[in-house]
Amino acid sequence: MATLLWILISTFLVSLVSFIGIFTISLKEKILEKALFFLVSLSIGGLMGGAFLHLLPEAIEKFGNGDIFLYTLTGFFLFLIIEKIIHWRHCHESHCPIHAFAYMNLIGDGIHNFIDGLIMAAGFIASPGLGIASTIAIFLHEIPQEIGDFGVLVYGGFSRKKALIFNFLTALTAILGGVIGFYLLSFTEIASKFLLAFAAGGFLYIAASDLIPEIRKEMRIKKFFINFGIIFLGILIMYSLKFLGIE
């Protein structure tokens, strides 16, 4: 039951990130854009560090090479499919109702957070350290994402108070994913093996497909290298967890 408690605490703490919109309300738009850009860089380092330094080594150590990298590739491309089918964030109709767009964002975000809960559950079932490392990587990614989600809901017609509440409710699906993951993965070693590699593939997809292209848009060389340094900081954070015994 200690593992389930770890999962519940971690998924709840990650869910609280959804309230970060409160702190962005008073920020000027230019300051918020700069902060988001740096947070995206930190998220890239955290996700890639989590995949290469924690999830994949743990999966290989517990289950051998076997099909681990095949599962990782599967996770990478499944995240592409999930993003296109469920997490579609742009309207392609000439007369698209903005409110429908906002509600679709909530649905996609809820499923995304549910998957995060499954990933954290798989980590804690493998070992407490891996669970903590996965939680930190997801936490770093959730900060810029939740700021963006809050902005989408406000743009879609929600009041700021309502946007915060609905954003938090969708974030709570991470807890549901964690609980379901705990009861399913505890009894199925194959599922745990698959989900560790699947999570690594998902982390790599988010970093490589969604986040790195944003950094590549920066044409000023000085700012680019600052962002590169922040990416390295994110990787360093994940690497330092190994020396703290969190792996």
C-alpha positions in Angstrom: 0.0 0.0 0.0 3.0 2.3 0.4 3.4 2.3 -3.4 -0.2 3.3 -3.9 0.3 6.1 -1.3 3.3 7.4 -3.2 1.3 7.3 -6.5 -1.6 9.2 -4.9 0.6 11.9 -3.4 2.7 12.4 -6.6 -0.3 12.5 -9.0 -2.1 15.0 -6.7 1.0 17.2 -6.5 1.3 17.2 -10.3 -2.4 18.1 -10.5 -1.8 21.2 -8.4 0.4 22.6 -11.2 -2.9 23.4 -13.0 -3.3 26.3 -10.5 -0.2 28.0 -11.9 -2.5 30.1 -14.0 -3.1 32.2 -10.9 0.4 33.5 -10.9 0.3 34.4 -14.6 -2.7 36.6 -14.4 -0.8 39.7 -13.2 2.2 39.2 -15.5 2.7 41.3 -18.6 2.4 39.4 -21.9 6.0 40.0 -22.9 7.3 38.8 -19.5 5.0 35.7 -19.6 6.2 34.8 -23.2 9.9 35.0 -22.0 9.2 32.9 -19.0 7.3 30.3 -21.0 10.2 30.1 -23.5 12.7 29.3 -20.7 10.3 26.8 -19.1 9.9 25.0 -22.4 13.7 24.6 -22.5 13.8 23.2 -18.9 11.0 20.8 -19.9 13.0 19.5 -22.8 15.9 18.7 -20.6 13.7 17.1 -18.0 11.8 14.9 -20.4 14.9 13.7 -22.4 16.9 13.2 -19.2 14.0 11.2 -17.7 13.8 9.0 -20.8 17.5 8.3 -21.3 18.8 8.4 -17.7 16.0 6.8 -15.8 13.2 5.1 -17.7 15.2 3.2 -20.4 18.0 2.1 -18.0 15.5 0.8 -15.5 13.5 -1.1 -18.2 16.7 -2.7 -19.6 18.0 -3.6 -16.1 14.7 -5.3 -15.1 13.8 -6.9 -18.3 16.9 -7.0 -20.5 17.2 -5.4 -24.0 14.6 -7.7 -25.6 11.8 -5.7 -27.1 12.4 -2.6 -25.0 13.5 -0.3 -27.9 10.6 -1.6 -30.0 8.2 -0.6 -27.2 9.9 2.8 -27.0 9.3 3.3 -30.8 5.7 2.2 -30.3 5.3 4.8 -27.5 6.9 7.5 -29.7 4.4 7.0 -32.6 1.4 6.2 -30.4 1.9 9.7 -28.8 1.8 11.1 -32.3 -1.5 9.4 -33.0 -2.9 10.4 -29.6 -1.9 14.0 -30.2 -3.5 14.1 -33.6 -6.8 12.3 -32.8 -7.5 13.5 -29.2 -5.2 16.4 -28.4 -5.9 18.4 -31.6 -5.6 22.0 -30.6 -6.2 24.0 -33.8 -9.5 24.7 -35.6 -9.4 24.2 -39.3 -13.0 25.4 -40.1 -13.6 28.9 -41.3 -16.4 29.4 -38.7 -15.2 27.5 -35.7 -17.0 28.1 -32.4 -14.4 29.1 -29.9 -16.2 27.5 -27.0 -16.2 24.1 -28.7 -12.4 24.5 -29.1 -12.0 25.2 -25.4 -14.0 22.1 -24.4 -12.0 19.9 -26.8 -8.9 21.2 -25.1 -10.3 20.1 -21.8 -11.0 16.6 -23.1 -7.6 16.2 -24.7 -5.9 17.5 -21.5 -7.8 15.1 -19.3 -6.7 12.1 -21.4 -3.1 13.5 -21.5 -3.1 13.7 -17.6 -4.6 10.3 -17.3 -1.7 8.9 -19.3 0.7 10.8 -17.1 -0.8 9.0 -14.1 -0.3 5.7 -15.7 3.4 6.6 -16.4 3.9 7.6 -12.8 2.3 4.4 -11.5 4.6 2.3 -13.7 7.6 4.2 -12.3 6.6 3.7 -8.7 5.8 0.0 -9.2 9.3 -0.5 -10.7 11.0 1.4 -7.8 10.2 4.4 -5.6 13.2 6.3 -7.1 12.1 5.8 -10.7 8.6 7.0 -9.7 10.1 10.2 -8.2 12.3 10.8 -11.3 9.3 10.3 -13.6 7.2 12.6 -11.5 9.8 15.4 -11.6 10.1 15.0 -15.4 6.3 15.3 -15.8 6.2 18.2 -13.3 8.7 20.2 -15.3 6.7 19.5 -18.5 3.4 20.4 -16.9 4.4 23.9 -15.9 4.5 25.4 -19.4 1.7 23.2 -20.6 -0.7 24.2 -17.9 0.0 27.9 -18.4 -0.8 27.3 -22.1 -4.0 25.4 -21.2 -5.1 28.2 -18.9 -4.6 30.7 -21.7 -6.6 28.5 -24.2 -9.6 28.3 -21.8 -9.6 32.1 -21.2 -9.4 32.7 -24.9 -12.2 30.2 -25.4 -14.6 32.3 -23.3 -14.1 30.9 -19.8 -13.8 33.4 -16.9 -10.4 33.1 -15.2 -12.0 31.5 -12.1 -13.8 29.0 -14.2 -10.7 28.3 -16.3 -8.7 27.5 -13.1 -11.4 25.2 -11.8 -11.9 23.3 -15.0 -8.2 23.0 -15.6 -7.8 21.5 -12.1 -10.6 19.0 -12.6 -9.0 17.7 -15.8 -5.6 17.6 -14.0 -7.2 15.2 -11.4 -7.5 12.6 -14.1 -3.8 11.9 -13.4 -4.9 10.5 -10.0 -7.4 8.2 -11.7 -4.7 7.1 -14.1 -2.3 6.4 -11.2 -4.8 4.3 -9.3 -5.9 2.3 -12.4 -2.2 1.9 -13.3 -1.4 0.6 -9.8 -4.0 -2.1 -9.8 -3.4 -3.2 -13.4 0.4 -3.1 -13.5 0.9 -4.7 -10.0 -0.5 -7.9 -11.5 1.0 -7.7 -14.9 4.8 -7.6 -15.3 4.5 -7.4 -19.1 2.3 -4.3 -18.9 4.9 -2.7 -16.5 7.7 -3.5 -18.9 5.8 -2.1 -21.8 4.7 1.1 -20.0 8.2 2.0 -18.9 9.5 1.9 -22.5 6.2 3.5 -23.7 6.7 6.4 -21.3 10.3 6.9 -22.5 9.0 7.0 -26.1 6.3 9.5 -25.1 8.8 11.7 -23.3 11.0 11.7 -26.3 8.1 12.5 -28.7 6.9 15.5 -26.6 10.4 16.9 -26.3 11.4 16.3 -30.0 8.1 17.0 -31.7 6.3 19.6 -29.6 9.0 21.5 -27.7 12.3 21.5 -29.6 10.7 23.0 -32.7 9.7 26.0 -30.5 13.3 26.5 -29.5 14.5 26.2 -33.1 12.3 29.2 -34.0 14.7 31.5 -32.0 17.0 33.2 -34.5 19.0 35.3 -32.0 22.2 33.3 -31.3 22.6 34.6 -27.7 19.1 33.6 -26.7 19.5 30.3 -28.4 22.5 29.4 -26.4 20.8 30.5 -23.2 17.9 28.2 -24.0 20.5 25.4 -24.8 22.0 26.0 -21.4 18.6 25.7 -19.7 18.0 22.4 -21.6 21.3 21.2 -20.2 20.2 22.3 -16.7 17.1 20.1 -17.1 19.2 17.1 -18.0 21.6 17.9 -15.1 18.7 17.9 -12.7 17.6 14.4 -13.9 21.3 13.2 -13.8 21.8 14.6 -10.3 18.9 12.4 -9.1 21.1 9.4 -9.6 23.7 10.6 -7.1 20.8 11.1 -4.6 19.9 7.5 -5.0 16.7 8.4 -7.0 16.8 6.1 -10.0 
